[in-house]
Amino acid sequence: MNDAASVRERYEDVLKKIKDAAEKAGRDPDEVTLVAVSKTKPIELMEEAAALGQLDFGENHVQEVVWKQALHPEYRFHMIGHLQTNKVKQVVGKAVLIHSVDSVRLARTISDVSVRKGLVSDVLLEINVASEPQKYGFPPEEAAGAAREIAAFPGIRIRGLMCVAPNSDDPEKNRPYFQKMQHLAVDIGQKNIDNVFMTVLSMGMSKDFAVAVEEGATIVRVGTALFGEREYKGA
Ligand SMILES: *Cc1c(COP(=O)(O)O)cnc(C)c1O
């Protein structure tokens, strides 16, 4: 889609690709939730998407969740970016799902803050699936141990796994990573750890969400393909 395409055209195109990918893999397209990544984007663009029925939005800065959520408390905000422990207080209770739990320490803080607020926070464990040095997330081989440790915290509920796959223009290159995520989720699920549910697999972005759906994603996080290029790359 070129930049002049409307949000409606882009949205319908993304939904169609999700549907096609799910059907190709013999999955029900309704199992896949589209999270529209609206980081750095103005509220008007989100309102346009919401008018089309898109209510799940992904943000990676706490401040942006806070001000956007104040304007539209009916939207479902997903925290998808690296979260510092000192910002946890501001996002607990505002985000429906924190995708980016990348340390036991962060999980403990989310739990503590949640307990104080009388909540249980749903989270995903972020996995550094390709072992990229610059990326956040648990090494795949440490994920099960981390899940076991975090599951004991009273204010947190592990719903599944998330990854940011390598940036590549060839989505097929990421297929093995998505398969690895799916296997890891099954492995951890089979350990039957109390308070650990492996029902959510958040993976796939603008360039590779169709392949991620074929490999079992239940959430895809799509920004550029819906809203166009961001001004601050990688922000
Ligand atoms: C920015 C971002 C996305 C969306 O990226 P696009 O390539 O624009 O679709 C998805 N997930 C995370 C964690 C992000 O930071």
The ligand as an SDF file (V2000), in Angstrom:
LIG
                    3D

 15 15  0  0  0  0  0  0  0  0999 V2000
    6.8890   -0.4170   16.4440 C   0  0  0  0  0  0  0  0  0  0  0  0
    6.5830   -1.7930   16.8780 C   0  0  0  0  0  0  0  0  0  0  0  0
    5.7240   -2.6280   16.1230 C   0  0  0  0  0  0  0  0  0  0  0  0
    5.1190   -2.2360   14.7950 C   0  0  0  0  0  0  0  0  0  0  0  0
    6.0860   -2.1330   13.7920 O   0  0  0  0  0  0  0  0  0  0  0  0
    5.6950   -1.9460   12.2520 P   0  0  0  0  0  0  0  0  0  0  0  0
    6.8620   -2.4810   11.5260 O   0  0  0  0  0  0  0  0  0  0  0  0
    5.4840   -0.4920   12.0470 O   0  0  0  0  0  0  0  0  0  0  0  0
    4.4600   -2.7240   12.0050 O   0  0  0  0  0  0  0  0  0  0  0  0
    5.4390   -3.8750   16.6450 C   0  0  0  0  0  0  0  0  0  0  0  0
    5.9590   -4.2900   17.8160 N   0  0  0  0  0  0  0  0  0  0  0  0
    6.7790   -3.5380   18.5510 C   0  0  0  0  0  0  0  0  0  0  0  0
    7.3080   -4.0520   19.8350 C   0  0  0  0  0  0  0  0  0  0  0  0
    7.1230   -2.2540   18.1080 C   0  0  0  0  0  0  0  0  0  0  0  0
    7.9510   -1.5140   18.8530 O   0  0  0  0  0  0  0  0  0  0  0  0
  1  2  1  0
  2  3  1  0
  2 14  2  0
  3  4  1  0
  3 10  2  0
  4  5  1  0
  5  6  1  0
  6  7  2  0
  6  8  1  0
  6  9  1  0
 10 11  1  0
 11 12  2  0
 12 13  1  0
 12 14  1  0
 14 15  1  0
M  END
$$$$
